[in-house]
Amino acid sequence: MNVSRSGFYKWINRKGKLNNKQKNRLELAEQIKNIHKHHSTYGYRAITANIRNLTGWYLSDNLCHKVCKSLKIRSKARKTYVKFKRGNESITYPNIVKGNFYPSRPMKIIVTDTTMIYNHGRLYDWTLYIDVFNNEMISSNVMPSKHGNNVKNHFEAYKSFLKEKIKRGYKDLETIVHSDQGIIYSSTAFNKLHENYTIKRSMSRAGTPTDNPVIESLNGWIKEQLYIDFKIYREDDINTAIENYIKYFNTQRLAYTLKYKIPIQYRTELGFI
């Protein structure tokens, strides 16, 4: 077979043993399975980022993708694609953001919306305020559902956001609050709350959720995580469960849009409060 004597015996000695590449793949597979077990909504890119963060390994997205495929591991988050219809209704506030969701500082553009979540068979409204600068949850409020029209739910979440704006020293700096054209958002009482807070209002066009893509995309992804990874439907106290999730979201979650940095880490590293 034209094999040298030393080469033949070297092959005999290593026969049945794993080489370094195979050992590394096995170790990587264990890391992937462990992360998927606790965060089954993560895709291969998020898994890769978390492995890099935990181990310090140099690991490409492509390699992680290959190993995930071999393990038949994929994100359990459902991917839905919705075609939205545009309406011609009049609006209360113009869309002044116009797709430019790239603020230069925190508290420059805040997006808000209400989503509904289940816990022990009951439906709740969860109103969120998210800073587009670093996708950080600034404030929220959870109350029994009135299909997004719970006045107290909206007012409490908004008041918490305004308090946070003052606390972090942004009271005198202009903030754009971007929302849809919901009944509460366009009400006189709601808009009186921010008269002394240098707030400028902006709204999506009627029937056009794509005008508010940051929070619209986050809503579905957040709910998938709450149900699949955090099992919120089993929690006895929904408010405590939401508080714990927000803490994770702001202080532990590696965000793809922030180059896999944690929201608060991204903000503080740039020198902002």
Rosetta blueprint (number, residue, H / E / L):
1 M L
2 N L
3 V L
4 S L
5 R H
6 S H
7 G H
8 F H
9 Y H
10 K H
11 W H
12 I H
13 N H
14 R H
15 K L
16 G L
17 K L
18 L L
19 N L
20 N H
21 K H
22 Q H
23 K H
24 N H
25 R H
26 L H
27 E H
28 L H
29 A H
30 E H
31 Q H
32 I H
33 K H
34 N H
35 I H
36 H H
37 K H
38 H H
39 H L
40 S L
41 T L
42 Y L
43 G L
44 Y H
45 R H
46 A H
47 I H
48 T H
49 A H
50 N H
51 I H
52 R H
53 N H
54 L H
55 T H
56 G L
57 W L
58 Y L
59 L L
60 S L
61 D H
62 N H
63 L H
64 C H
65 H H
66 K H
67 V H
68 C H
69 K H
70 S H
71 L H
72 K L
73 I L
74 R L
75 S L
76 K L
77 A L
78 R L
79 K L
80 T L
81 Y L
82 V L
83 K L
84 F L
85 K L
86 R L
87 G L
88 N L
89 E L
90 S L
91 I L
92 T L
93 Y L
94 P L
95 N L
96 I L
97 V L
98 K L
99 G L
100 N L
101 F L
102 Y L
103 P L
104 S L
105 R L
106 P L
107 M L
108 K L
109 I E
110 I E
111 V E
112 T E
113 D E
114 T E
115 T E
116 M E
117 I E
118 Y E
119 N E
120 H L
121 G L
122 R E
123 L E
124 Y E
125 D E
126 W E
127 T E
128 L E
129 Y E
130 I E
131 D E
132 V L
133 F L
134 N L
135 N L
136 E E
137 M E
138 I E
139 S E
140 S E
141 N E
142 V E
143 M E
144 P E
145 S L
146 K L
147 H L
148 G L
149 N L
150 N L
151 V H
152 K H
153 N H
154 H H
155 F H
156 E H
157 A H
158 Y H
159 K H
160 S H
161 F H
162 L H
163 K H
164 E H
165 K H
166 I H
167 K H
168 R L
169 G L
170 Y L
171 K L
172 D L
173 L L
174 E L
175 T E
176 I E
177 V E
178 H E
179 S E
180 D L
181 Q L
182 G L
183 I L
184 I L
185 Y L
186 S L
187 S L
188 T H
189 A H
190 F H
191 N H
192 K H
193 L L
194 H L
195 E L
196 N L
197 Y L
198 T L
199 I E
200 K E
201 R E
202 S E
203 M E
204 S L
205 R L
206 A L
207 G L
208 T L
209 P H
210 T H
211 D H
212 N L
213 P H
214 V H
215 I H
216 E H
217 S H
218 L H
219 N H
220 G H
221 W H
222 I H
223 K H
224 E H
225 Q H
226 L H
227 Y H
228 I H
229 D L
230 F L
231 K L
232 I H
233 Y H
234 R H
235 E L
236 D L
237 D L
238 I H
239 N H
240 T H
241 A H
242 I H
243 E H
244 N H
245 Y H
246 I H
247 K H
248 Y H
249 F H
250 N H
251 T H
252 Q L
253 R L
254 L L
255 A E
256 Y H
257 T H
258 L H
259 K L
260 Y L
261 K E
262 I L
263 P H
264 I H
265 Q H
266 Y H
267 R H
268 T H
269 E H
270 L L
271 G L
272 F L
273 I L
